[in-house]
């Protein structure tokens, strides 16, 4: 499920690059100075955190890492990778590569 989320986030970011412009400026969800996002954004954020927390509970994701850090890392990786990717790259393939690195690491098994 998390792999699919990462790939779809890459596709959306490839289609609508302006959506990711301000992500570096977004505070963490637990920040006391956090502005109130629109309801649709809150629902999406909650759905992503629910998915991550479920993975932490069932042991498929590391439970010692704060759940709110996962989406920050995913978005950061997507933004940085897209910035350096060729303009003609396939966003779905890029998402698959990012998911491979984030979920499986950098080393071979």
N, CA, C and O of each residue as an XYZ file, in Angstrom:
436
protein
N       0.810     -1.200      0.000
C       0.000      0.000      0.000
C       0.854      1.265      0.000
O       0.573      2.215     -0.731
N       1.912      1.267      0.836
C       2.770      2.447      0.901
C       3.490      2.646     -0.427
O       3.679      3.780     -0.868
N       3.888      1.555     -1.063
C       4.538      1.652     -2.381
C       3.596      2.336     -3.374
O       4.014      3.231     -4.110
N       2.337      1.920     -3.398
C       1.358      2.529     -4.296
C       1.156      4.000     -4.000
O       1.003      4.805     -4.919
N       1.154      4.362     -2.723
C       1.007      5.764     -2.334
C       2.169      6.591     -2.872
O       1.959      7.672     -3.422
N       3.385      6.092     -2.716
C       4.570      6.816     -3.196
C       4.514      6.990     -4.711
O       4.798      8.071     -5.227
N       4.151      5.930     -5.415
C       4.082      6.006     -6.882
C       3.022      7.013     -7.311
O       3.267      7.833     -8.195
N       1.852      6.956     -6.692
C       0.785      7.898     -7.065
C       1.155      9.331     -6.711
O       0.789     10.254     -7.439
N       1.877      9.538     -5.602
C       2.334     10.878     -5.259
C       3.292     11.404     -6.336
O       3.267     12.590     -6.667
N       4.133     10.519     -6.879
C       5.051     10.920     -7.946
C       4.285     11.289     -9.209
O       4.630     12.257     -9.886
N       3.255     10.525     -9.524
C       2.440     10.803    -10.710
C       1.748     12.157    -10.558
O       1.755     12.968    -11.484
N       1.153     12.399     -9.394
C       0.466     13.676     -9.148
C       1.461     14.829     -9.208
O       1.182     15.860     -9.820
N       2.623     14.659     -8.574
C       3.634     15.717     -8.593
C       4.145     15.969    -10.010
O       4.451     17.107    -10.366
N       4.238     14.917    -10.814
C       4.655     15.093    -12.204
C       3.620     15.835    -13.020
O       3.962     16.631    -13.894
N       2.360     15.577    -12.741
C       1.271     16.209    -13.471
C       1.042     17.646    -13.005
O       0.740     18.523    -13.813
N       1.187     17.882    -11.706
C       0.925     19.208    -11.114
C       2.125     19.649    -10.288
O       2.047     19.656     -9.060
N       3.227     20.017    -10.923
C       4.454     20.334    -10.183
C       4.310     21.497     -9.203
O       5.050     21.566     -8.222
N       3.391     22.390     -9.445
C       3.236     23.522     -8.535
C       2.699     23.106     -7.173
O       2.864     23.843     -6.201
N       2.063     21.948     -7.082
C       1.543     21.487     -5.793
C       2.652     21.256     -4.784
O       2.425     21.367     -3.579
N       3.838     20.940     -5.253
C       4.925     20.625     -4.324
C       5.820     21.812     -4.010
O       6.781     21.665     -3.256
N       5.537     22.972     -4.559
C       6.406     24.131     -4.371
C       6.595     24.483     -2.909
O       7.725     24.718     -2.482
N       5.524     24.527     -2.128
C       5.630     24.979     -0.745
C       5.812     23.898      0.282
O       5.660     24.173      1.473
N       6.129     22.678     -0.109
C       6.191     21.607      0.884
C       7.312     21.805      1.893
O       7.178     21.375      3.038
N       8.407     22.437      1.510
C       9.486     22.664      2.467
C       9.057     23.619      3.565
O       9.620     23.597      4.660
N       8.077     24.448      3.290
C       7.644     25.435      4.262
C       6.560     24.911      5.196
O       6.177     25.596      6.144
N       6.068     23.720      4.940
C       4.993     23.173      5.762
C       5.555     22.671      7.082
O       6.537     21.929      7.087
N       4.945     23.065      8.218
C       5.399     22.551      9.513
C       4.962     21.102      9.694
O       4.078     20.619      8.986
N       5.581     20.421     10.635
C       5.173     19.057     10.954
C       3.765     19.068     11.528
O       3.351     20.063     12.123
N       3.022     17.977     11.360
C       1.645     17.935     11.866
C       1.499     18.222     13.354
O       0.445     18.691     13.786
N       2.537     17.951     14.153
C       2.434     18.182     15.598
C       2.868     19.582     16.020
O       2.819     19.909     17.206
N       3.289     20.408     15.074
C       3.776     21.751     15.403
C       2.653     22.620     15.973
O       1.565     22.672     15.401
N       2.907     23.307     17.103
C       1.872     24.172     17.680
C       1.572     25.395     16.817
O       0.521     26.016     16.977
N       2.456     25.742     15.926
C       2.265     26.911     15.050
C       1.717     26.528     13.687
O       1.764     27.312     12.738
N       1.210     25.345     13.606
C       0.727     24.810     12.330
C      -0.556     25.512     11.891
O      -1.519     25.570     12.655
N      -0.578     26.048     10.665
C      -1.818     26.647     10.166
C      -2.862     25.560      9.895
O      -2.517     24.397      9.685
N      -4.107     25.938      9.903
C      -5.177     24.985      9.648
C      -5.324     24.787      8.146
O      -5.688     25.718      7.428
N      -5.040     23.574      7.667
C      -5.186     23.315      6.230
C      -6.657     23.141      5.867
O      -7.490     22.918      6.746
N      -6.979     23.240      4.597
C      -8.363     23.012      4.168
C      -8.797     21.589      4.505
O      -7.952     20.707      4.656
N     -10.107     21.353      4.625
C     -10.608     20.014      4.999
C     -10.103     18.882      4.110
O      -9.780     17.805      4.613
N     -10.029     19.104      2.806
C      -9.559     18.040      1.912
C      -8.107     17.690      2.209
O      -7.731     16.518      2.180
N      -7.295     18.692      2.492
C      -5.892     18.452      2.822
C      -5.776     17.713      4.147
O      -4.980     16.784      4.279
N      -6.574     18.129      5.129
C      -6.572     17.438      6.427
C      -6.971     15.978      6.256
O      -6.366     15.097      6.867
N      -7.968     15.717      5.443
C      -8.425     14.341      5.219
C      -7.333     13.513      4.555
O      -7.128     12.357      4.922
N      -6.631     14.085      3.585
C      -5.555     13.371      2.914
C      -4.416     13.101      3.900
O      -3.889     11.990      3.952
N      -4.036     14.119      4.683
C      -2.968     13.938      5.659
C      -3.338     12.846      6.666
O      -2.502     12.014      7.019
N      -4.580     12.854      7.123
C      -5.025     11.860      8.094
C      -5.002     10.460      7.483
O      -4.611      9.500      8.146
N      -5.420     10.340      6.221
C      -5.422      9.042      5.552
C      -4.000      8.493      5.426
O      -3.772      7.301      5.634
N      -3.057      9.349      5.090
C      -1.663      8.917      4.960
C      -1.116      8.499      6.320
O      -0.468      7.459      6.438
N      -1.378      9.311      7.349
C      -0.892      8.959      8.685
C      -1.553      7.676      9.189
O      -0.898      6.867      9.847
N      -2.831      7.480      8.893
C      -3.513      6.246      9.289
C      -2.846      5.029      8.645
O      -2.644      4.005      9.297
N      -2.507      5.152      7.360
C      -1.839      4.066      6.646
C      -0.485      3.761      7.298
O      -0.133      2.598      7.494
N       0.253      4.792      7.624
C       1.571      4.610      8.241
C       1.433      4.006      9.634
O       2.158      3.074      9.983
N       0.504      4.535     10.429
C       0.307      4.008     11.781
C      -0.149      2.555     11.754
O       0.248      1.765     12.611
N      -0.973      2.200     10.784
C      -1.403      0.805     10.646
C      -0.197     -0.083     10.338
O      -0.064     -1.173     10.894
N       0.673      0.385      9.457
C       1.889     -0.358      9.145
C       2.806     -0.495     10.351
O       3.464     -1.522     10.519
N       2.852      0.536     11.193
C       3.660      0.444     12.403
C       3.064     -0.561     13.385
O       3.800     -1.310     14.027
N       1.752     -0.581     13.505
C       1.092     -1.523     14.415
C       1.259     -2.974     13.959
O       1.462     -3.872     14.776
N       1.170     -3.194     12.628
C       1.260     -4.588     12.169
C       2.709     -5.048     11.949
O       2.949     -6.186     11.544
N       3.660     -4.163     12.216
C       5.068     -4.540     12.147
C       5.701     -4.406     10.779
O       6.871     -4.754     10.617
N       4.970     -3.911      9.781
C       5.561     -3.783      8.441
C       6.353     -2.480      8.284
O       7.129     -2.342      7.339
N       6.166     -1.529      9.198
C       6.955     -0.290      9.200
C       7.591     -0.112     10.577
O       7.063     -0.590     11.582
N       8.700      0.560     10.611
C       9.421      0.772     11.868
C       8.591      1.609     12.837
O       8.211      2.742     12.539
N       8.323      1.030     13.994
C       7.465      1.693     14.981
C       8.210      2.731     15.809
O       7.576      3.599     16.409
N       9.538      2.668     15.859
C      10.289      3.614     16.680
C      10.473      4.982     16.001
O      10.968      5.920     16.625
N      10.081      5.093     14.741
C      10.182      6.357     14.009
C       8.824      7.045     14.061
O       7.809      6.398     13.803
N       8.768      8.350     14.391
C       7.467      9.035     14.439
C       6.736      8.923     13.104
O       7.319      9.158     12.046
N       5.466      8.566     13.161
C       4.662      8.379     11.942
C       4.665      9.622     11.068
O       4.673      9.507      9.843
N       4.659     10.799     11.662
C       4.597     12.028     10.866
C       5.881     12.295     10.087
O       5.891     13.141      9.194
N       6.959     11.592     10.408
C       8.206     11.765      9.663
C       8.151     11.074      8.302
O       8.759     11.550      7.344
N       7.430      9.960      8.207
C       7.351      9.196      6.955
C       6.885     10.061      5.777
O       7.577     10.104      4.759
N       5.720     10.766      5.875
C       5.286     11.562      4.717
C       6.246     12.695      4.384
O       6.392     13.061      3.218
N       6.898     13.250      5.392
C       7.866     14.317      5.135
C       9.033     13.794      4.297
O       9.497     14.464      3.374
N       9.499     12.594      4.629
C      10.607     11.983      3.885
C      10.180     11.649      2.458
O      10.930     11.876      1.508
N       8.971     11.110      2.315
C       8.475     10.749      0.983
C       8.374     11.982      0.102
O       8.867     11.983     -1.026
N       7.736     13.038      0.611
C       7.568     14.266     -0.175
C       8.924     14.888     -0.480
O       9.162     15.349     -1.596
N       9.814     14.902      0.509
C      11.153     15.450      0.278
C      11.898     14.683     -0.803
O      12.527     15.286     -1.673
N      11.830     13.365     -0.753
C      12.496     12.551     -1.774
C      11.894     12.800     -3.147
O      12.620     12.916     -4.134
N      10.573     12.884     -3.214
C       9.916     13.152     -4.500
C      10.349     14.497     -5.076
O      10.681     14.601     -6.257
N      10.342     15.518     -4.232
C      10.698     16.859     -4.716
C      12.136     16.911     -5.211
O      12.408     17.423     -6.297
N      13.047     16.384     -4.420
C      14.458     16.429     -4.810
C      14.713     15.619     -6.072
O      15.451     16.057     -6.955
N      14.114     14.456     -6.160
C      14.331     13.606     -7.322
C      13.760     14.239     -8.580
O      14.399     14.233     -9.632
N      12.556     14.785     -8.469
C      11.952     15.429     -9.644
C      12.761     16.632    -10.094
O      12.835     16.930    -11.286
N      13.353     17.307     -9.158
C      14.159     18.484     -9.496
C      15.343     18.103    -10.384
O      15.742     18.866    -11.263
N      15.891     16.929    -10.146
C      17.071     16.511    -10.899
C      16.762     15.553    -12.043
O      17.639     15.221    -12.840
N      15.510     15.111    -12.118
C      15.126     14.181    -13.192
C      15.018     14.921    -14.516
O      14.753     16.123    -14.556
N      15.226     14.194    -15.575
C      15.028     14.793    -16.898
C      13.559     15.139    -17.078
O      12.685     14.446    -16.556
N      13.291     16.192    -17.802
C      11.913     16.647    -17.981
C      11.056     15.619    -18.724
O       9.829     15.654    -18.621
N      11.679     14.714    -19.463
C      10.894     13.729    -20.202
C      10.775     12.397    -19.457
O      10.357     11.398    -20.042
N      11.141     12.375    -18.167
C      11.064     11.121    -17.423
C       9.614     10.758    -17.108
O       8.749     11.629    -17.018
N       9.373      9.504    -16.948
C       8.051      8.982    -16.637
C       7.821      9.088    -15.124
O       8.536      8.445    -14.356
N       6.834      9.891    -14.676
C       6.603     10.066    -13.240
C       6.294      8.755    -12.516
O       6.694      8.581    -11.364
N       5.594      7.838    -13.166
C       5.281      6.554    -12.526
C       6.563      5.751    -12.310
O       6.754      5.170    -11.242
N       7.435      5.712    -13.306
C       8.705      5.001    -13.161
C       9.565      5.666    -12.094
O      10.221      4.986    -11.304
N       9.561      6.989    -12.074
C      10.294      7.719    -11.050
C       9.762      7.362     -9.662
O      10.543      7.137     -8.738
N       8.443      7.310     -9.512
C       7.829      6.920     -8.247
C       8.227      5.516     -7.833
O       8.470      5.263     -6.654
N       8.296      4.594     -8.796
C       8.714      3.221     -8.505
C      10.151      3.192     -7.985
O      10.464      2.472     -7.037
N      11.024      3.987     -8.621
C      12.428      4.046     -8.178
C      12.528      4.629     -6.770
O      13.276      4.121     -5.934
N      11.778      5.689     -6.515
C      11.794      6.302     -5.183
C      11.263      5.312     -4.153
O      11.832      5.173     -3.070
N      10.173      4.623     -4.489
C       9.621      3.619     -3.573
C      10.642      2.520     -3.310
O      10.787      2.080     -2.169
N      11.354      2.066     -4.343
C      12.382      1.042     -4.156
C      13.429      1.509     -3.149
O      13.800      0.773     -2.234
N      13.896      2.737     -3.330
C      14.932      3.258     -2.426
C      14.404      3.461     -1.005
O      15.062      3.090     -0.033
N      13.225      4.047     -0.894
C      12.689      4.326      0.440
C      12.284      3.050      1.181
O      12.494      2.939      2.389
N      11.713      2.103      0.469
C      11.211      0.903      1.132
C      12.238     -0.215      1.240
O      12.206     -1.002      2.186
N      13.148     -0.286      0.276
C      14.101     -1.396      0.261
C      15.538     -0.982      0.563
O      16.408     -1.839      0.723
N      15.794      0.318      0.642
C      17.132      0.793      0.953
C      18.011      0.927     -0.285
O      17.558      0.792     -1.422
N      19.254      1.192     -0.025
C      20.204      1.459     -1.099
C      21.101      0.269     -1.418
O      21.777      0.264     -2.447
N      21.115     -0.723     -0.562
C      22.024     -1.840     -0.770
C      21.306     -3.018     -1.391
O      20.085     -3.139     -1.298
N      22.082     -3.892     -2.028
C      21.501     -5.119     -2.571
C      21.408     -6.145     -1.449
O      22.136     -6.079     -0.458
N      20.522     -7.067     -1.625
C      20.349     -8.095     -0.573
C      21.028     -9.376     -0.983
O      20.998    -10.356     -0.239
